Amino acid sequence: LSLYVPKPGGTRDYWIFIFPMVLALVIVGCFMHAVIHRSRRIRKKYWAILFIFVAYFLTILAGSVYVLSSNTLDWPGQIMRTGFAVYATYIFFSGTPSFSTFFFLWLVGLLVFVVGFPATLEGITREYGKNSQQYVTLVSEFAVSFYWFMVITALFLVGAFRLEIYSRKQFLRGMLMADQQDEIIKQKTKNA
């Protein structure tokens, strides 16, 4: 396994680093959903949701730790771009339209920004000083990346919330229809 830290910009980041990771998450997620739901040994099917959540959580955490430890000044942009891909994949392809789990994943991404920036900034200040090009690069990269992270993930949060509302309405609509069908069958058997 070769470790690759992508250079900022261009589509090469996506095809070499982000796309394979997202594709692997989707394939593993689909496979595990199928295995868990077809297994007779696993009675509680919520394990499928839990497995998917843990896979995405570990991916975000491991990727963030790796990018932060690479000591590059463009880590906010890398984490932002990777976060967008992982969050979109979680919402649309994971099969777990739960706002609460997505909100927790979002908090992990937010904590990476909030904790990583001061730690990195302190190291840059100590090594190069406040008037250095590295300091300015990190601060500007963080400001732009954090702004777009907050704006785009706010849209993801709203989308996840709306998706959960839709799923619950659909479930309740199905329950009401089943109940109405049972009532119709009872009425027909009474009249017969």
C-alpha positions as a printed Julia matrix, in Angstrom:
192×3 Matrix{Float64}:
   0.0     0.0     0.0
   1.6     3.22   -1.08
   0.7     6.37    0.77
   0.06    9.34   -1.44
  -0.37   12.9    -0.23
  -2.02   14.72   -3.13
  -0.84   18.1    -4.27
  -3.54   20.78   -4.03
  -5.61   21.52   -7.07
  -6.52   19.67  -10.2
  -8.58   16.58  -10.74
  -5.67   14.28  -10.01
  -6.49   14.52   -6.27
  -9.89   13.04   -6.89
  -8.91   10.21   -9.22
  -5.9     9.05   -7.22
  -6.9     9.68   -3.62
 -10.54   10.6    -3.0
 -12.44    8.61   -5.66
 -10.9     5.2    -4.78
 -11.6     5.81   -1.09
 -15.24    6.74   -1.75
 -15.68    3.83   -4.16
 -14.25    1.44   -1.57
 -16.66    2.79    1.06
 -19.63    2.29   -1.25
 -18.61   -1.25   -2.26
 -17.8    -2.37    1.29
 -20.99   -0.75    2.57
 -23.18   -2.5    -0.02
 -21.47   -5.82    0.61
 -21.86   -5.56    4.4
 -25.5    -4.49    4.11
 -26.18   -7.56    1.99
 -24.27   -9.88    4.35
 -25.93   -8.54    7.5
 -29.45   -8.52    6.07
 -29.16  -12.03    4.63
 -27.52  -13.53    7.68
 -29.73  -15.64    9.89
 -27.29  -15.34   12.79
 -27.63  -11.57   13.05
 -31.12  -10.91   14.34
 -30.82   -7.18   14.92
 -30.53   -5.48   11.56
 -29.41   -2.17   13.08
 -25.89   -3.65   12.97
 -25.87   -2.73    9.28
 -26.37    0.94   10.11
 -23.83    0.76   12.91
 -21.23   -0.89   10.68
 -21.64    1.77    7.98
 -21.42    4.56   10.52
 -18.24    3.13   12.08
 -16.66    2.65    8.63
 -17.28    6.29    7.69
 -16.24    7.52   11.14
 -12.93    5.64   10.97
 -12.34    6.83    7.41
 -12.82   10.47    8.39
 -10.73   10.1    11.53
  -7.86    8.17    9.92
  -7.77   10.4     6.85
  -7.74   13.54    8.98
  -4.99   12.27   11.25
  -2.93   11.23    8.23
  -3.34   14.59    6.46
  -2.63   16.56    9.64
   0.49   14.5    10.35
   1.84   15.04    6.83
   2.82   18.6     7.89
   1.64   20.25    4.7
   0.31   23.79    4.73
  -2.64   22.89    2.52
  -4.2    20.39    4.95
  -7.41   22.46    5.4
  -8.15   22.23    1.69
  -7.39   18.52    1.57
  -9.64   17.81    4.53
 -12.38   20.02    3.11
 -12.38   18.3    -0.31
 -12.21   14.83    1.18
 -14.94   15.7     3.67
 -17.25   16.84    0.9
 -16.81   13.57   -0.97
 -17.25   11.42    2.14
 -20.26   13.37    3.42
 -22.03   13.24    0.06
 -21.35    9.51   -0.21
 -22.67    8.93    3.3
 -25.9    10.82    2.66
 -26.69    9.48   -0.8
 -25.14    6.0    -1.0
 -24.78    4.59    2.51
 -28.39    3.53    2.94
 -28.52    5.09    6.41
 -30.53    8.31    6.15
 -30.09    9.22    9.79
 -29.55   12.85   10.63
 -28.08   12.08   14.04
 -25.29    9.87   12.68
 -24.49   12.38    9.93
 -24.45   15.19   12.49
 -21.91   13.23   14.55
 -19.71   12.73   11.47
 -19.99   16.44   10.75
 -18.9    17.23   14.31
 -15.81   15.06   13.81
 -14.92   17.02   10.68
 -15.53   20.3    12.48
 -13.36   19.22   15.4
 -10.53   18.38   13.01
 -10.59   21.96   11.77
 -11.0    23.53   15.22
  -8.3    21.44   16.91
  -5.93   21.06   13.97
  -5.6    24.72   13.08
  -4.26   26.05   16.41
  -1.88   23.11   16.74
  -0.51   23.58   13.22
  -0.38   27.35   13.57
   1.62   27.07   16.78
   4.16   24.82   15.09
   4.45   27.14   12.09
   4.83   30.19   14.34
   7.5    28.5    16.41
   9.44   27.28   13.38
   9.06   30.18   10.91
   7.59   33.13   12.8
   4.4    35.15   12.36
   5.69   37.17    9.43
   6.64   34.19    7.3
   5.09   33.06    4.03
   4.19   29.7     5.64
   2.16   31.45    8.35
   0.23   33.54    5.82
  -0.35   30.51    3.58
  -1.75   28.42    6.42
  -4.0    31.2     7.73
  -5.4    32.03    4.29
  -5.85   28.33    3.39
  -7.65   27.75    6.67
  -9.92   30.8     6.3
 -11.07   29.86    2.8
 -11.39   26.14    3.54
 -13.21   26.62    6.83
 -15.67   29.08    5.26
 -16.54   26.7     2.44
 -16.61   23.74    4.8
 -19.23   25.48    6.94
 -21.33   26.67    3.97
 -21.39   23.39    2.05
 -21.78   21.16    5.1
 -24.68   23.34    6.26
 -26.37   22.33    3.01
 -25.47   18.7     3.69
 -26.97   18.98    7.19
 -30.21   20.41    5.82
 -30.28   17.7     3.16
 -29.71   14.95    5.72
 -32.45   16.37    7.93
 -34.92   16.56    5.02
 -34.0    13.02    3.93
 -34.71   11.69    7.42
 -38.06   13.51    7.52
 -38.97   12.02    4.14
 -37.97    8.52    5.25
 -40.08    8.78    8.39
 -43.09   10.07    6.45
 -42.72    7.25    3.96
 -42.55    4.68    6.78
 -45.61    6.13    8.52
 -47.52    6.28    5.21
 -46.79    2.58    4.7
 -47.95    1.77    8.23
 -51.21    3.69    7.7
 -51.86    1.93    4.39
 -51.27   -1.48    5.97
 -53.64   -0.56    8.8
 -56.29    0.62    6.34
 -55.96   -2.6     4.35
 -56.44   -4.62    7.53
 -59.58   -2.59    8.31
 -60.97   -3.17    4.81
 -60.34   -6.92    5.11
 -62.09   -7.0     8.53
 -65.09   -5.11    7.12
 -65.35   -7.42    4.14
 -65.2   -10.54    6.34
 -67.91   -9.08    8.6
 -70.19   -8.36    5.64
 -69.66  -11.75    4.03
